[in-house]
Amino acid sequence: MTGTLAVRHGVTLTPDPRRVIAKLFVPGEDAAVVRTRAGALIDRVAHLDDEETGRLLRDTFDRFGTRHRDLAGTFHHHYDLVRHRIARARDLSPTTRLLVGAYFSHEYAVESAALCNPSMVAHPDQTNLDAGQLRVALSLRQIGEGHLSSIGFATAIVGPGRRLTVADRSGPLVVGQRTGVRHRRDLLAAGLAEENWDNEVTATVLDALPDRYDEAAFERVLGNLPPDLLSRSTGLDTLEHLRRIDAANYATTFPADTALHERVLWPATPAESNGMEDARFVRFTDESGPVYRATYTAYDGRRIATRALASTDLRRFEVTPMRGPGARNKGVALFPRTVGGRHLALCRADGETIGLTCLDGDNRWQEPTPLHAPRDSWELIQVGNCGSPIETDAGWLVLTHGVGPMRRYAVGALLLDLHRPERVIAQLPGALLSPDPADRDGYVPNVVYSCGGLVHAGELWLPYGASDARVGFATVPVAALVAAMVESPPRGGRDG
Protein backbone atom coordinates (compact mmCIF):
# COMPACT_ATOMS: atom_id res chain seq x y z
CA MET A 1 0.00 0.00 0.00
CA THR A 2 2.62 2.51 1.04
CA GLY A 3 4.68 1.91 -2.08
CA THR A 4 1.92 3.49 -4.21
CA LEU A 5 1.62 6.70 -2.19
CA ALA A 6 4.60 8.51 -3.70
CA VAL A 7 4.53 9.57 -7.35
CA ARG A 8 7.90 9.84 -9.07
CA HIS A 9 8.40 12.64 -11.58
CA GLY A 10 10.30 12.35 -14.84
CA VAL A 11 12.51 15.37 -14.11
CA THR A 12 16.02 14.51 -12.91
CA LEU A 13 19.32 16.24 -12.21
CA THR A 14 22.42 14.38 -13.32
CA PRO A 15 26.12 15.08 -12.69
CA ASP A 16 27.46 17.65 -15.14
CA PRO A 17 31.24 17.38 -15.74
CA ARG A 18 31.22 20.90 -17.22
CA ARG A 19 30.64 22.40 -13.78
CA VAL A 20 34.23 23.20 -12.83
CA ILE A 21 36.20 25.41 -10.48
CA ALA A 22 39.82 26.53 -10.76
CA LYS A 23 41.98 25.17 -7.94
CA LEU A 24 45.60 25.58 -6.92
CA PHE A 25 47.84 22.90 -8.45
CA VAL A 26 51.38 22.32 -7.16
CA PRO A 27 53.18 19.60 -9.17
CA GLY A 28 55.09 16.97 -7.25
CA GLU A 29 55.61 16.52 -3.55
CA ASP A 30 57.35 19.29 -1.65
CA ALA A 31 60.34 17.87 0.19
CA ALA A 32 63.40 19.12 2.00
CA VAL A 33 65.56 19.20 -1.13
CA VAL A 34 67.43 22.02 -2.83
CA ARG A 35 65.26 22.10 -5.94
CA THR A 36 61.58 21.13 -5.86
CA ARG A 37 59.50 20.46 -8.98
CA ALA A 38 57.56 23.66 -8.30
CA GLY A 39 60.72 25.76 -8.28
CA ALA A 40 61.99 24.15 -11.47
CA LEU A 41 58.68 24.80 -13.21
CA ILE A 42 58.78 28.48 -12.28
CA ASP A 43 62.32 28.72 -13.64
CA ARG A 44 61.24 27.23 -16.95
CA VAL A 45 58.30 29.64 -17.24
CA ALA A 46 60.50 32.61 -16.34
CA HIS A 47 62.96 31.75 -19.14
CA LEU A 48 60.33 31.89 -21.88
CA ASP A 49 60.70 34.90 -24.12
CA ASP A 50 58.08 37.65 -24.08
CA GLU A 51 56.44 36.56 -27.34
CA GLU A 52 55.99 32.96 -26.19
CA THR A 53 54.76 34.07 -22.76
CA GLY A 54 52.11 36.32 -24.28
CA ARG A 55 50.97 33.68 -26.75
CA LEU A 56 50.63 30.99 -24.07
CA LEU A 57 48.65 33.28 -21.81
CA ARG A 58 46.30 34.34 -24.62
CA ASP A 59 45.73 30.70 -25.59
CA THR A 60 44.97 29.83 -21.98
CA PHE A 61 42.39 32.58 -21.66
CA ASP A 62 40.85 31.59 -25.00
CA ARG A 63 40.46 27.99 -23.83
CA PHE A 64 39.33 28.56 -20.26
CA GLY A 65 38.21 32.16 -19.83
CA THR A 66 34.50 31.58 -20.47
CA ARG A 67 34.42 28.63 -18.06
CA HIS A 68 35.45 30.70 -15.05
CA ARG A 69 34.62 34.00 -13.42
CA ASP A 70 37.66 36.34 -13.18
CA LEU A 71 40.23 33.77 -14.27
CA ALA A 72 42.94 36.45 -14.26
CA GLY A 73 42.19 37.11 -10.59
CA THR A 74 42.56 33.39 -9.87
CA PHE A 75 45.92 33.30 -11.65
CA HIS A 76 47.08 36.33 -9.65
CA HIS A 77 46.06 34.63 -6.43
CA HIS A 78 47.81 31.36 -7.28
CA TYR A 79 50.94 33.27 -8.28
CA ASP A 80 50.93 35.01 -4.90
CA LEU A 81 50.74 31.61 -3.18
CA VAL A 82 53.92 30.32 -4.88
CA ARG A 83 55.98 33.47 -5.42
CA HIS A 84 58.09 32.69 -2.34
CA ARG A 85 59.83 30.13 -4.55
CA ILE A 86 61.00 32.82 -6.98
CA ALA A 87 64.44 34.24 -6.28
CA ARG A 88 63.81 37.55 -8.08
CA ALA A 89 60.02 37.82 -8.21
CA ARG A 90 60.18 41.57 -8.85
CA ASP A 91 61.96 40.92 -12.15
CA LEU A 92 59.00 39.02 -13.60
CA SER A 93 56.69 40.93 -15.91
CA PRO A 94 52.95 41.08 -15.13
CA THR A 95 52.32 38.70 -18.05
CA THR A 96 54.85 36.19 -16.74
CA ARG A 97 53.33 36.32 -13.27
CA LEU A 98 49.90 35.53 -14.70
CA LEU A 99 51.36 32.65 -16.70
CA VAL A 100 53.04 31.26 -13.59
CA GLY A 101 49.64 31.38 -11.92
CA ALA A 102 48.13 29.51 -14.88
CA TYR A 103 50.70 26.72 -14.59
CA PHE A 104 49.85 26.41 -10.90
CA SER A 105 46.12 26.06 -11.58
CA HIS A 106 43.86 23.24 -12.72
CA GLU A 107 40.18 22.61 -13.28
CA TYR A 108 38.27 20.47 -10.83
CA ALA A 109 34.88 19.08 -11.88
CA VAL A 110 32.90 19.36 -8.65
CA GLU A 111 30.26 16.75 -9.53
CA SER A 112 32.10 14.54 -12.02
CA ALA A 113 31.71 11.46 -9.81
CA ALA A 114 28.27 11.87 -8.25
CA LEU A 115 25.36 14.16 -7.47
CA CYS A 116 23.08 13.22 -4.60
CA ASN A 117 21.42 13.85 -1.22
CA PRO A 118 19.35 16.98 -1.94
CA SER A 119 17.37 19.15 0.44
CA MET A 120 14.65 21.63 -0.54
CA VAL A 121 13.58 24.94 1.02
CA ALA A 122 11.59 27.95 -0.12
CA HIS A 123 13.82 30.27 -2.18
CA PRO A 124 14.55 33.81 -0.86
CA ASP A 125 13.15 35.23 -4.12
CA GLN A 126 9.42 34.64 -4.65
CA THR A 127 8.88 37.34 -7.28
CA ASN A 128 7.45 36.92 -10.79
CA LEU A 129 5.53 33.72 -10.07
CA ASP A 130 2.09 32.65 -11.18
CA ALA A 131 -0.66 31.62 -8.80
CA GLY A 132 0.05 28.32 -7.08
CA GLN A 133 3.79 28.40 -7.77
CA LEU A 134 6.64 28.32 -5.26
CA ARG A 135 10.28 28.91 -6.11
CA VAL A 136 12.52 26.51 -4.18
CA ALA A 137 16.24 26.27 -3.50
CA LEU A 138 17.87 22.86 -3.68
CA SER A 139 21.10 22.02 -1.91
CA LEU A 140 23.10 19.20 -3.46
CA ARG A 141 25.98 17.02 -2.38
CA GLN A 142 28.35 17.10 -5.33
CA ILE A 143 31.28 14.68 -5.47
CA GLY A 144 34.34 14.99 -7.68
CA GLU A 145 37.71 13.33 -8.16
CA GLY A 146 39.02 11.69 -5.01
CA HIS A 147 35.51 11.44 -3.55
CA LEU A 148 35.76 15.07 -2.41
CA SER A 149 32.34 16.49 -1.54
CA SER A 150 31.17 20.09 -1.64
CA ILE A 151 27.78 21.76 -1.41
CA GLY A 152 26.12 23.06 -4.56
CA PHE A 153 22.72 24.51 -5.35
CA ALA A 154 19.92 24.50 -7.90
CA THR A 155 16.68 26.41 -8.30
CA ALA A 156 13.27 25.03 -9.26
CA ILE A 157 9.61 26.05 -9.35
CA VAL A 158 6.95 23.71 -7.98
CA GLY A 159 3.23 24.03 -8.62
CA PRO A 160 0.57 24.61 -9.39
CA GLY A 161 -0.37 21.03 -8.65
CA ARG A 162 2.46 18.63 -9.36
CA ARG A 163 4.21 20.73 -11.97
CA LEU A 164 7.98 20.97 -11.59
CA THR A 165 10.49 23.07 -13.54
CA VAL A 166 14.19 22.98 -12.70
CA ALA A 167 16.13 26.07 -13.78
CA ASP A 168 19.16 25.84 -16.04
CA ARG A 169 22.42 25.35 -14.11
CA SER A 170 24.89 26.64 -16.71
CA GLY A 171 27.40 29.41 -16.09
CA PRO A 172 30.75 29.70 -14.31
CA LEU A 173 30.89 28.47 -10.73
CA VAL A 174 32.13 30.61 -7.85
CA VAL A 175 33.71 29.41 -4.63
CA GLY A 176 32.74 31.63 -1.72
CA GLN A 177 35.32 33.98 -0.27
CA ARG A 178 36.15 33.45 3.37
CA THR A 179 35.36 36.59 5.36
CA GLY A 180 35.60 37.73 8.95
CA VAL A 181 32.99 36.70 11.48
CA ARG A 182 32.08 37.67 15.02
CA HIS A 183 33.15 34.70 17.11
CA ARG A 184 31.27 33.53 20.20
CA ARG A 185 33.01 32.83 23.46
CA ASP A 186 30.46 30.19 24.48
CA LEU A 187 31.19 28.18 21.32
CA LEU A 188 34.90 28.35 22.01
CA ALA A 189 34.28 27.22 25.59
CA ALA A 190 32.08 24.35 24.36
CA GLY A 191 34.79 23.20 21.96
CA LEU A 192 37.44 23.26 24.67
CA ALA A 193 35.17 21.35 27.04
CA GLU A 194 34.40 18.72 24.41
CA GLU A 195 38.09 18.10 23.85
CA ASN A 196 38.84 18.13 27.58
CA TRP A 197 41.26 21.01 27.11
CA ASP A 198 41.01 22.76 30.44
CA ASN A 199 44.08 24.43 31.94
CA GLU A 200 45.28 27.80 33.16
CA VAL A 201 45.87 29.12 29.65
CA THR A 202 42.38 28.29 28.35
CA ALA A 203 40.78 29.64 31.52
CA THR A 204 42.72 32.91 31.24
CA VAL A 205 41.79 33.32 27.56
CA LEU A 206 38.09 32.66 28.19
CA ASP A 207 38.07 35.14 31.08
CA ALA A 208 39.65 37.83 28.89
CA LEU A 209 37.40 37.44 25.83
CA PRO A 210 34.08 39.29 25.48
CA ASP A 211 30.92 37.41 24.53
CA ARG A 212 31.50 38.31 20.85
CA TYR A 213 34.91 39.05 19.34
CA ASP A 214 36.78 39.16 16.04
CA GLU A 215 40.10 37.58 14.98
CA ALA A 216 42.11 40.67 15.92
CA ALA A 217 40.70 40.73 19.47
CA PHE A 218 41.37 37.01 19.82
CA GLU A 219 45.02 37.41 18.81
CA ARG A 220 45.42 40.37 21.16
CA VAL A 221 44.26 38.23 24.07
CA LEU A 222 46.68 35.46 23.09
CA GLY A 223 49.49 37.98 22.68
CA ASN A 224 48.89 39.40 26.16
CA LEU A 225 49.08 36.07 27.98
CA PRO A 226 51.55 36.14 30.89
CA PRO A 227 54.95 34.60 30.04
CA ASP A 228 54.79 32.27 33.04
CA LEU A 229 51.71 30.62 31.52
CA LEU A 230 53.21 30.29 28.04
CA SER A 231 56.41 28.80 29.45
CA ARG A 232 54.51 25.84 30.89
CA SER A 233 54.98 22.51 29.11
CA THR A 234 51.46 22.66 27.64
CA GLY A 235 51.55 26.36 26.74
CA LEU A 236 52.32 26.19 23.01
CA ASP A 237 50.09 23.15 22.44
CA THR A 238 47.24 25.01 24.14
CA LEU A 239 47.68 28.01 21.84
CA GLU A 240 47.53 25.70 18.83
CA HIS A 241 44.31 24.11 20.09
CA LEU A 242 42.74 27.48 20.82
CA ARG A 243 43.46 28.72 17.30
CA ARG A 244 42.24 25.50 15.69
CA ILE A 245 38.95 25.46 17.61
CA ASP A 246 38.39 29.17 17.02
CA ALA A 247 39.10 28.85 13.26
CA ALA A 248 36.29 26.32 12.88
CA ASN A 249 33.91 29.29 13.10
CA TYR A 250 34.04 31.28 9.84
CA ALA A 251 31.93 32.97 7.18
CA THR A 252 31.79 32.57 3.39
CA THR A 253 30.39 35.24 1.08
CA PHE A 254 29.48 35.19 -2.63
CA PRO A 255 29.30 38.17 -5.00
CA ALA A 256 25.83 39.69 -5.15
CA ASP A 257 25.57 39.19 -8.92
CA THR A 258 26.04 35.41 -8.79
CA ALA A 259 23.03 33.16 -9.27
CA LEU A 260 22.34 30.56 -6.59
CA HIS A 261 23.26 27.64 -8.86
CA GLU A 262 26.68 29.21 -9.49
CA ARG A 263 27.65 29.16 -5.80
CA VAL A 264 29.81 26.39 -4.33
CA LEU A 265 30.43 25.93 -0.63
CA TRP A 266 33.95 24.51 -0.72
CA PRO A 267 35.99 23.05 2.18
CA ALA A 268 37.72 25.92 4.01
CA THR A 269 39.15 24.36 7.19
CA PRO A 270 41.29 21.30 7.98
CA ALA A 271 38.31 19.57 9.61
CA GLU A 272 36.41 19.57 6.28
CA SER A 273 39.41 19.19 3.97
CA ASN A 274 38.11 15.88 2.59
CA GLY A 275 34.55 16.97 2.17
CA MET A 276 31.39 18.80 3.19
CA GLU A 277 28.66 16.17 3.09
CA ASP A 278 24.86 15.93 3.19
CA ALA A 279 23.65 19.45 3.95
CA ARG A 280 20.18 19.47 5.52
CA PHE A 281 18.70 22.93 4.96
CA VAL A 282 15.65 24.27 6.76
CA ARG A 283 13.98 27.69 6.86
CA PHE A 284 13.98 28.50 10.56
CA THR A 285 11.56 31.10 11.90
CA ASP A 286 11.43 32.84 15.27
CA GLU A 287 10.62 36.32 16.62
CA SER A 288 13.62 37.80 14.78
CA GLY A 289 12.37 36.57 11.39
CA PRO A 290 13.27 33.76 9.01
CA VAL A 291 16.81 32.50 8.51
CA TYR A 292 18.16 29.58 6.54
CA ARG A 293 19.92 27.02 8.68
CA ALA A 294 21.58 23.77 7.80
CA THR A 295 23.74 21.05 9.21
CA TYR A 296 26.42 19.14 7.34
CA THR A 297 29.14 16.60 8.01
CA ALA A 298 32.72 17.83 7.87
CA TYR A 299 35.27 15.14 6.99
CA ASP A 300 39.05 15.39 7.20
CA GLY A 301 39.83 11.94 5.82
CA ARG A 302 39.77 10.22 9.22
CA ARG A 303 37.22 11.90 11.47
CA ILE A 304 33.76 13.35 11.02
CA ALA A 305 32.39 16.46 12.73
CA THR A 306 29.00 18.15 12.60
CA ARG A 307 28.82 21.75 11.44
CA ALA A 308 25.97 24.27 11.26
CA LEU A 309 25.32 26.87 8.55
CA ALA A 310 23.26 30.02 8.91
CA SER A 311 22.28 32.53 6.20
CA THR A 312 19.60 35.15 5.71
CA ASP A 313 19.92 35.20 1.91
CA LEU A 314 21.86 32.09 0.77
CA ARG A 315 24.68 34.45 -0.23
CA ARG A 316 26.56 34.89 3.04
CA PHE A 317 26.93 31.80 5.20
CA GLU A 318 28.23 31.59 8.74
CA VAL A 319 29.70 28.26 9.80
CA THR A 320 29.86 27.10 13.42
CA PRO A 321 30.74 23.75 15.02
CA MET A 322 28.02 21.77 16.78
CA ARG A 323 29.09 20.45 20.16
CA GLY A 324 27.83 17.93 22.68
CA PRO A 325 26.74 14.28 22.74
CA GLY A 326 23.76 14.93 20.49
CA ALA A 327 26.03 16.08 17.65
CA ARG A 328 28.61 13.30 17.67
CA ASN A 329 27.56 11.51 14.53
CA LYS A 330 26.15 12.14 11.09
CA GLY A 331 22.58 13.06 10.33
CA VAL A 332 21.71 16.00 12.58
CA ALA A 333 18.59 17.85 11.35
CA LEU A 334 17.29 21.06 12.94
CA PHE A 335 13.63 21.78 13.71
CA PRO A 336 12.21 24.78 11.77
CA ARG A 337 11.24 26.60 14.97
CA THR A 338 11.60 26.30 18.72
CA VAL A 339 9.21 23.98 20.54
CA GLY A 340 8.26 25.08 24.01
CA GLY A 341 11.16 27.52 23.93
CA ARG A 342 13.63 24.76 23.12
CA HIS A 343 15.95 24.49 20.12
CA LEU A 344 15.60 20.87 18.99
CA ALA A 345 17.23 18.61 16.43
CA LEU A 346 16.96 15.06 15.21
CA CYS A 347 20.17 13.08 15.42
CA ARG A 348 21.67 9.59 15.28
CA ALA A 349 24.30 9.77 18.00
CA ASP A 350 24.69 5.99 18.33
CA GLY A 351 24.95 5.42 14.59
CA GLU A 352 21.70 3.48 14.22
CA THR A 353 18.82 5.11 16.14
CA ILE A 354 16.84 8.28 15.45
CA GLY A 355 17.01 10.50 18.52
CA LEU A 356 15.86 13.92 19.68
CA THR A 357 18.39 16.32 21.17
CA CYS A 358 18.03 19.76 22.76
CA LEU A 359 20.46 22.69 22.83
CA ASP A 360 21.43 23.63 26.38
CA GLY A 361 22.50 26.99 27.80
CA ASP A 362 26.16 26.26 27.07
CA ASN A 363 25.46 25.67 23.35
CA ARG A 364 25.93 21.92 23.65
CA TRP A 365 23.47 19.43 22.17
CA GLN A 366 22.37 17.20 25.01
CA GLU A 367 22.25 13.43 25.24
CA PRO A 368 19.44 12.43 22.85
CA THR A 369 16.12 10.82 23.68
CA PRO A 370 15.60 7.72 21.47
CA LEU A 371 12.66 8.03 19.08
CA HIS A 372 12.91 5.14 16.65
CA ALA A 373 15.34 2.21 16.49
CA PRO A 374 15.74 -0.39 13.72
CA ARG A 375 12.65 -2.57 13.84
CA ASP A 376 11.29 -3.59 10.45
CA SER A 377 13.09 -5.79 7.93
CA TRP A 378 13.83 -2.93 5.51
CA GLU A 379 15.63 -0.92 8.21
CA LEU A 380 17.35 -3.48 10.45
CA ILE A 381 20.90 -2.19 9.86
CA GLN A 382 20.22 1.41 10.86
CA VAL A 383 17.69 4.22 10.68
CA GLY A 384 18.11 7.98 10.41
CA ASN A 385 16.28 11.07 9.28
CA CYS A 386 15.83 12.35 5.73
CA GLY A 387 15.93 16.00 6.70
CA SER A 388 14.34 18.38 9.17
CA PRO A 389 10.88 17.69 10.61
CA ILE A 390 8.03 19.26 8.64
CA GLU A 391 5.24 20.87 10.66
CA THR A 392 1.71 19.68 9.78
CA ASP A 393 -1.63 19.93 11.57
CA ALA A 394 -1.31 16.26 12.50
CA GLY A 395 2.20 16.55 13.99
CA TRP A 396 5.85 16.81 13.04
CA LEU A 397 6.32 14.78 9.86
CA VAL A 398 9.74 13.11 9.92
CA LEU A 399 10.99 11.47 6.76
CA THR A 400 13.32 8.62 7.67
CA HIS A 401 15.74 6.35 5.93
CA GLY A 402 16.35 2.71 6.71
CA VAL A 403 19.07 0.33 5.58
CA GLY A 404 18.23 -3.29 4.80
CA PRO A 405 19.79 -6.35 3.15
CA MET A 406 22.60 -5.65 0.66
CA ARG A 407 22.86 -2.15 2.19
CA ARG A 408 19.66 -1.09 0.42
CA TYR A 409 18.41 2.37 1.46
CA ALA A 410 14.71 3.26 1.48
CA VAL A 411 12.66 6.21 2.76
CA GLY A 412 9.98 5.91 5.46
CA ALA A 413 8.03 8.31 7.70
CA LEU A 414 7.20 9.00 11.35
CA LEU A 415 4.85 11.46 13.02
CA LEU A 416 5.86 13.23 16.25
CA ASP A 417 3.62 15.06 18.69
CA LEU A 418 3.60 18.80 17.88
CA HIS A 419 4.03 19.89 21.48
CA ARG A 420 5.96 16.89 22.84
CA PRO A 421 8.14 15.72 19.95
CA GLU A 422 9.75 13.17 22.27
CA ARG A 423 6.59 11.18 21.60
CA VAL A 424 6.19 9.22 18.35
CA ILE A 425 2.47 9.08 17.63
CA ALA A 426 2.41 7.23 14.29
CA GLN A 427 4.60 5.66 11.66
CA LEU A 428 4.24 4.46 8.11
CA PRO A 429 4.05 0.65 7.89
CA GLY A 430 6.79 -0.05 5.39
CA ALA A 431 8.76 2.20 3.10
CA LEU A 432 7.41 5.25 1.29
CA LEU A 433 10.07 5.25 -1.42
CA SER A 434 12.41 2.38 -2.33
CA PRO A 435 14.97 1.89 -5.13
CA ASP A 436 13.15 0.73 -8.25
CA PRO A 437 14.99 -0.79 -11.23
CA ALA A 438 15.73 2.69 -12.60
CA ASP A 439 17.15 3.83 -9.25
CA ARG A 440 19.30 0.92 -8.18
CA ASP A 441 22.39 1.40 -10.39
CA GLY A 442 24.94 4.12 -9.81
CA TYR A 443 28.01 5.32 -7.96
CA VAL A 444 26.55 3.86 -4.74
CA PRO A 445 23.97 1.24 -5.84
CA ASN A 446 20.60 0.48 -4.27
CA VAL A 447 20.06 3.81 -2.53
CA VAL A 448 17.28 6.38 -2.38
CA TYR A 449 18.09 9.10 0.13
CA SER A 450 16.98 12.64 0.85
CA CYS A 451 18.20 15.45 3.07
CA GLY A 452 14.85 17.20 3.26
CA GLY A 453 11.63 18.13 1.48
CA LEU A 454 8.83 20.62 1.99
CA VAL A 455 5.06 20.93 1.83
CA HIS A 456 3.41 23.21 -0.73
CA ALA A 457 -0.36 23.41 -1.23
CA GLY A 458 -0.93 20.18 0.69
CA GLU A 459 1.63 18.23 -1.33
CA LEU A 460 4.87 16.85 0.08
CA TRP A 461 7.72 17.51 -2.36
CA LEU A 462 10.56 15.08 -1.80
CA PRO A 463 13.82 15.44 -3.75
CA TYR A 464 15.95 12.33 -3.45
CA GLY A 465 19.29 10.99 -4.54
CA ALA A 466 19.11 7.79 -6.56
CA SER A 467 22.24 5.65 -6.04
CA ASP A 468 24.33 8.85 -6.09
CA ALA A 469 23.91 8.86 -9.87
CA ARG A 470 21.08 11.37 -10.19
CA VAL A 471 18.57 13.42 -8.22
CA GLY A 472 14.90 12.66 -8.68
CA PHE A 473 11.68 14.12 -7.33
CA ALA A 474 8.60 12.52 -5.81
CA THR A 475 5.34 13.92 -4.44
CA VAL A 476 2.69 12.59 -2.08
CA PRO A 477 -0.39 14.29 -0.63
CA VAL A 478 0.26 15.00 3.03
CA ALA A 479 -3.27 13.98 4.02
CA ALA A 480 -2.89 10.61 2.29
CA LEU A 481 0.50 10.04 3.89
CA VAL A 482 -0.81 10.78 7.39
CA ALA A 483 -3.89 8.63 6.79
CA ALA A 484 -1.67 5.69 5.83
CA MET A 485 0.24 5.84 9.12
CA VAL A 486 -0.56 3.57 12.03
CA GLU A 487 -0.28 4.22 15.73
CA SER A 488 3.28 3.77 16.86
CA PRO A 489 3.86 0.84 19.22
CA PRO A 490 5.40 1.70 22.59
CA ARG A 491 9.17 1.64 22.76
CA GLY A 492 10.38 -1.71 23.96
CA GLY A 493 12.21 -4.80 22.85
CA ARG A 494 14.72 -3.68 20.24
CA ASP A 495 13.73 -0.05 20.88
CA GLY A 496 14.33 -0.25 24.61
FENHUCOR-V205533 format. One record per backbone hydrogen bond with DSSP energy under -0.5 kcal/mol. NH is the residue of the N-H (numbers start at 1). CO is the residue of the C=O. Records with the same first field share a line. If there is no record, write none. Layout:
NH=CO / CO
//
This chain:
4=1
5=2
6=2 / 432
7=475
8=6
9=473
13=471
15=469
17=15
19=16
20=18
21=108
23=21 / 106
25=104
27=25
33=31
40=36
41=37
42=38
43=39
44=40
45=41
46=42
47=43
48=45
53=49
54=50
55=51
56=52
57=53
58=54
59=55
60=56
61=57
62=58
63=59
64=60
65=61
67=64
68=65
69=173
70=68
74=70
75=71
76=72
77=73
78=74
79=75
80=76
81=77
82=78 / 79
83=79
85=82
86=83
87=85
89=86
91=88
92=89
97=93
98=94
99=95
100=96
101=97
102=98
103=99
104=100
105=102
106=23
108=21
110=19 / 108
111=19
112=109
113=143
114=143
115=468
116=141
119=139
120=452
121=137
123=135
126=124
133=130
134=158
136=156
137=121
138=154
139=119
140=152
141=116
142=140 / 150
143=114
144=148
147=144
148=144 / 145
149=147 / 274
150=142
151=265
152=140 / 150
154=138
156=136
157=165
158=134
159=163
163=160
165=157
167=155
173=20 / 67
174=262
176=264
177=253
179=251
183=181 / 213
185=211
188=184
189=185
190=186
191=187
192=188
193=189
194=190
195=191
196=193
197=192
198=196
199=197
203=199
204=200
205=201
206=202
207=203
208=204
209=205
213=183
218=214
219=215
220=216
221=217
222=218
223=219
224=220
225=222
229=226
230=226
231=227
232=229
235=232
238=234
239=235
240=236
241=237
242=238
243=239
244=240
245=241
246=242
247=243
248=244 / 245
249=246
250=248 / 319
251=179
252=317
253=177
254=315
258=255
262=259
263=260
264=174
265=151
266=264
272=269
273=270
274=299
275=272
276=149
277=297
280=295
281=279
282=293
284=282 / 291
285=336
286=289
289=286
291=284
292=311
293=282
294=309
295=280
296=307
297=277
298=296 / 305
299=275
300=303
305=298
306=327
307=296
308=320
309=294
310=318
311=292
317=252
318=310
319=250
320=308
322=306
323=363
326=365
327=324
328=325
333=346
335=344
339=342
342=339
344=342
345=357
346=333
347=355
351=348
354=372
355=347
356=369
357=345
359=343
360=364
363=360
365=323
366=358 / 364
369=356
370=368
371=354
372=354
379=376
380=377
381=403
382=403
383=352
384=401
386=399
390=397
391=389
392=395
395=392
396=416
397=390 / 395
398=396 / 414
399=397
400=412
401=384
402=410
403=382
404=408
407=404
408=404 / 405
409=407 / 446
410=402
411=433
412=400
414=398
415=426
416=396
417=420 / 423
423=420
424=422
425=415 / 423
426=415
427=486
428=413
429=484
430=428
432=411
433=411
435=409
439=436
440=436
443=467
444=467
446=440
448=409
449=465
451=118
454=461
456=459
459=456
460=476
461=454 / 459
462=460 / 474
463=461
464=472
465=449
466=470
467=447 / 465
469=466
470=466
471=13
472=464
474=462
475=7
476=460
478=458
481=477
482=478
483=479
484=480
485=482
486=427
488=425
495=492
496=493
//
